[in-house]
Amino acid sequence: MKKWITVLALCAGCRLSGFAQKFFEVPTADRAQVKVFYVEDESVCDLKVVFVYEESQATKIGLWMEVNEESQANIKVIFVDEESQADLKVCLGTNPSEAGWLKEDKKSFVPF
């Protein structure tokens, strides 16, 4: 959870454009479709994400928007504290054009 707060703090103030993968953060790993670990090093990152704050602001993979209701989400995630627990490693971008897969072999973990 602490890493998730750090990720959000890094994204604060970003104004972006596109169509989002709407995600809901679940409280336990057994409810998650994908276990996500945040990395700073792009060389080990699977998916570069950019957070958006309105559904109308995102149009491609990697543009993520958190929703408050599980029923509104395209995907249910949990942010894990250990890299070894993760299905998917994400790093942050600052511009929507940066969002997307860095490692194509992980595409199967995001159900879109």
DAMOBEL-V991142 format. One record per residue. N is the residue number from 1. RES is the residue in three letters. SS is DSSP state (alpha for helix, beta for strand, coil for the rest). PSI is psi in radians with two decimals (none if undefined). OMEGA is omega as a letter, one per 30 degrees, with the letter a starting at -180 (none if undefined). Layout:
n:N res:RES ss:SS psi:PSI omega:OMEGA
n:N res:RES ss:SS psi:PSI omega:OMEGA
This chain:
n:1 res:MET ss:coil psi:-0.65 omega:l
n:2 res:LYS ss:alpha psi:-0.69 omega:l
n:3 res:LYS ss:alpha psi:-0.63 omega:l
n:4 res:TRP ss:alpha psi:-0.73 omega:l
n:5 res:ILE ss:alpha psi:-0.69 omega:l
n:6 res:THR ss:alpha psi:-0.77 omega:l
n:7 res:VAL ss:alpha psi:-0.81 omega:l
n:8 res:LEU ss:alpha psi:-0.67 omega:l
n:9 res:ALA ss:alpha psi:-0.67 omega:l
n:10 res:LEU ss:alpha psi:-0.50 omega:a
n:11 res:CYS ss:alpha psi:-0.16 omega:a
n:12 res:ALA ss:coil psi:2.36 omega:l
n:13 res:GLY ss:coil psi:-0.08 omega:l
n:14 res:CYS ss:coil psi:2.33 omega:l
n:15 res:ARG ss:coil psi:2.13 omega:a
n:16 res:LEU ss:coil psi:3.01 omega:l
n:17 res:SER ss:coil psi:2.63 omega:l
n:18 res:GLY ss:beta psi:-2.82 omega:l
n:19 res:PHE ss:coil psi:2.14 omega:a
n:20 res:ALA ss:coil psi:2.65 omega:l
n:21 res:GLN ss:beta psi:1.98 omega:a
n:22 res:LYS ss:beta psi:2.19 omega:a
n:23 res:PHE ss:beta psi:2.67 omega:l
n:24 res:PHE ss:beta psi:2.26 omega:l
n:25 res:GLU ss:beta psi:2.04 omega:a
n:26 res:VAL ss:coil psi:2.74 omega:a
n:27 res:PRO ss:coil psi:-0.34 omega:a
n:28 res:THR ss:coil psi:2.62 omega:a
n:29 res:ALA ss:alpha psi:-0.57 omega:a
n:30 res:ASP ss:alpha psi:-0.32 omega:l
n:31 res:ARG ss:alpha psi:-0.16 omega:a
n:32 res:ALA ss:coil psi:2.49 omega:l
n:33 res:GLN ss:coil psi:-0.55 omega:a
n:34 res:VAL ss:beta psi:2.33 omega:l
n:35 res:LYS ss:beta psi:2.15 omega:a
n:36 res:VAL ss:beta psi:2.40 omega:l
n:37 res:PHE ss:beta psi:2.29 omega:l
n:38 res:TYR ss:beta psi:2.27 omega:l
n:39 res:VAL ss:coil psi:2.61 omega:l
n:40 res:GLU ss:coil psi:-0.49 omega:a
n:41 res:ASP ss:coil psi:1.94 omega:a
n:42 res:GLU ss:alpha psi:-0.44 omega:a
n:43 res:SER ss:alpha psi:-0.34 omega:l
n:44 res:VAL ss:alpha psi:0.08 omega:a
n:45 res:CYS ss:coil psi:2.40 omega:l
n:46 res:ASP ss:coil psi:-0.72 omega:a
n:47 res:LEU ss:beta psi:2.18 omega:l
n:48 res:LYS ss:beta psi:2.18 omega:a
n:49 res:VAL ss:beta psi:2.62 omega:l
n:50 res:VAL ss:beta psi:2.23 omega:a
n:51 res:PHE ss:beta psi:2.37 omega:l
n:52 res:VAL ss:coil psi:2.85 omega:a
n:53 res:TYR ss:coil psi:-0.05 omega:l
n:54 res:GLU ss:coil psi:2.46 omega:a
n:55 res:GLU ss:coil psi:-0.60 omega:a
n:56 res:SER ss:coil psi:-0.06 omega:a
n:57 res:GLN ss:beta psi:0.03 omega:a
n:58 res:ALA ss:coil psi:2.54 omega:a
n:59 res:THR ss:coil psi:0.10 omega:a
n:60 res:LYS ss:coil psi:2.93 omega:l
n:61 res:ILE ss:coil psi:2.36 omega:l
n:62 res:GLY ss:coil psi:-0.21 omega:l
n:63 res:LEU ss:beta psi:1.89 omega:a
n:64 res:TRP ss:beta psi:2.44 omega:l
n:65 res:MET ss:beta psi:2.19 omega:l
n:66 res:GLU ss:beta psi:2.41 omega:l
n:67 res:VAL ss:coil psi:2.74 omega:a
n:68 res:ASN ss:coil psi:-0.33 omega:a
n:69 res:GLU ss:coil psi:2.28 omega:l
n:70 res:GLU ss:alpha psi:-0.64 omega:a
n:71 res:SER ss:alpha psi:-0.32 omega:l
n:72 res:GLN ss:alpha psi:-0.19 omega:a
n:73 res:ALA ss:coil psi:2.55 omega:l
n:74 res:ASN ss:coil psi:-0.45 omega:a
n:75 res:ILE ss:beta psi:2.51 omega:l
n:76 res:LYS ss:beta psi:2.19 omega:a
n:77 res:VAL ss:beta psi:2.80 omega:l
n:78 res:ILE ss:beta psi:2.40 omega:l
n:79 res:PHE ss:beta psi:2.05 omega:a
n:80 res:VAL ss:coil psi:2.76 omega:a
n:81 res:ASP ss:coil psi:-0.26 omega:a
n:82 res:GLU ss:coil psi:2.28 omega:l
n:83 res:GLU ss:alpha psi:-0.63 omega:a
n:84 res:SER ss:alpha psi:-0.32 omega:l
n:85 res:GLN ss:alpha psi:-0.18 omega:a
n:86 res:ALA ss:coil psi:2.52 omega:l
n:87 res:ASP ss:coil psi:-0.54 omega:a
n:88 res:LEU ss:beta psi:2.29 omega:l
n:89 res:LYS ss:beta psi:2.22 omega:a
n:90 res:VAL ss:beta psi:2.61 omega:l
n:91 res:CYS ss:beta psi:2.89 omega:a
n:92 res:LEU ss:beta psi:2.44 omega:l
n:93 res:GLY ss:coil psi:2.90 omega:l
n:94 res:THR ss:coil psi:-0.22 omega:a
n:95 res:ASN ss:coil psi:2.38 omega:a
n:96 res:PRO ss:alpha psi:-0.51 omega:a
n:97 res:SER ss:alpha psi:-0.33 omega:l
n:98 res:GLU ss:alpha psi:-0.35 omega:a
n:99 res:ALA ss:coil psi:2.43 omega:l
n:100 res:GLY ss:beta psi:-3.13 omega:a
n:101 res:TRP ss:beta psi:2.33 omega:l
n:102 res:LEU ss:coil psi:-0.41 omega:l
n:103 res:LYS ss:coil psi:1.82 omega:a
n:104 res:GLU ss:alpha psi:-0.47 omega:a
n:105 res:ASP ss:alpha psi:-0.18 omega:l
n:106 res:LYS ss:alpha psi:0.03 omega:a
n:107 res:LYS ss:alpha psi:-0.56 omega:a
n:108 res:SER ss:alpha psi:-0.29 omega:a
n:109 res:PHE ss:alpha psi:-0.29 omega:a
n:110 res:VAL ss:coil psi:1.88 omega:a
n:111 res:PRO ss:coil psi:1.32 omega:l
n:112 res:PHE ss:coil psi:none omega:none
